[in-house]
Amino acid sequence: PSGVVLGADLTPEMLREAARAGRDRDGTLLLTDVAALPLRPSSLDAVFAAGLIAHLPRPAENLREIRRVVRPGGVLALFHPIGRAALAARQGRELTPDDLRAEPNLRALLTGAGWRMTSYADEDTRFLALAVRDA
């Protein structure tokens, strides 16, 4: 497969960390805000969002902006290296039903933003939700 990898973050610090890790050799690093991505509509095949969902200031609006730049049929992967329960325990808190990443909440959020959730895994060692952009 061929293509271009684009790494984006809101903070210069995270982009510097990515460059130190050699990620700038794998693709282009871009300082940007998910609220206004400087990309053409339908220009991406997929988005791999690591640790993003819990930090979105306006989740529905932000997921619609990501949808704008992903082609119809493209994929959104929402990932975190620790599942919800393990992360809550690490942070000394309990899971609550209103947790944005709980399956029913996330499914409704994604659906409202024009995505169809196709897979959901919430294990101690990872959180991964996959969604496809509807046409």
N, C-alpha and C positions, 0 to 999 in steps of 0.2 A: 504493500500500500504506500501511496505517496500522500503528502499533505504538509501542512504547516502547523506547528504547535505554538500556541500563544498562551503565555502565563500572565495573568492579570492580578493585581492587588491594589488596594486603596492606599497602602502605606509604603513609603520608600524603604523603610526598615525591612519589610518582608521581601521586597524585591532584591535588596542587597543580600539578604540571607540566601535567596534563590540563586543569585549570581555566585556567591561563595560556594554553594553546593554544585556549581557547574551547570545549573539549569539553563543558563543563557546559551550554552552550547547546543542544547536540545531544541531551542526555539527562541522566540522573541518575548521579552518581558515588557509588560505595559503597565504603567501607573494610570489607573482609571477607577471610576466609581461605577458599581453595578447599576446605579440608578440612571446612568446615561452612558452606555457603552459606545465608544467611537467606532462602530462597525456597521457595515451595510446590512440591511435586512436579509435574513436567510443566508448569511455568509459562512456560518459554522456548521459542521456535521455533528458535533457533540460538544458538551460542556461537562468537565469533571470538576465539581465544586467541593473541595476538601475543607471541611469545617466552616462552611459559609452560612448555612441555613440559620443557625442560632444567632448570627450577627447581623442579619438583614434588618435595617430600620423599618422598612415597609415591605414585608415579605410578599404579599400578593402583587404589589406594583413591581417589585424587583424581579420576581419570577416572570412577570409579563415582559419585562425588558430583556431578560435572557431569552425568552421565547422569540422575541422579535429578531434576534440575531442568529437563531438556529433554524436551519431549513426544515420544511415539513417532513416528518418522519425521523428527524434528528433526535438525539438522545441527551438527556440530562441525568448525570449521576451525582447524587448528593451523598457524600462520604464523610465519615469521621473514623479515626482509628480505634475509637473506644465506643462501645454501645451506650445507650441512654442510661441504663441502670448502673453500669460500672462507672460512668462519668459522674452521675449523681452521687454515688457513694464516695468517690474520690473527692468531690467538692463538699461533702458533708451535708447533703440535702436529700430529700426524698423526691421520687417522681410524682408528678401530679397529673391528673387527667387532662389539664389544659396545655401540657407540653406540646409545643409546635411540632416536634418530630414524632409524636405518637401516631401510629398508622392512620387512624381515622381522621385526625386533624390534618396530617400532611396530605393524605389523599384528597380531602376536600379543598385544601389550599391549592394543590397542583391542578386539580380539575378546574377550579375557578380561574386559574391563570392560563388555561389552554394546554395543559399537559395531561397525559394519561399514565398513571403510575402502573408499571408492569411488574415490578419486583420490589420487595421490602424485606430487609434482613436487619434485625436489631439484636446483636449478640454481644457478649462481654468484650470480644476482641475486635468488633467492628460494627459500624452502622452504615448501611448502604441502601439507598432507595433509587430505583431507576424509573425514569419516565420518558415517554415518547411525545414529541410535539405533534399535536393534531394539525391537520391541514388548515 
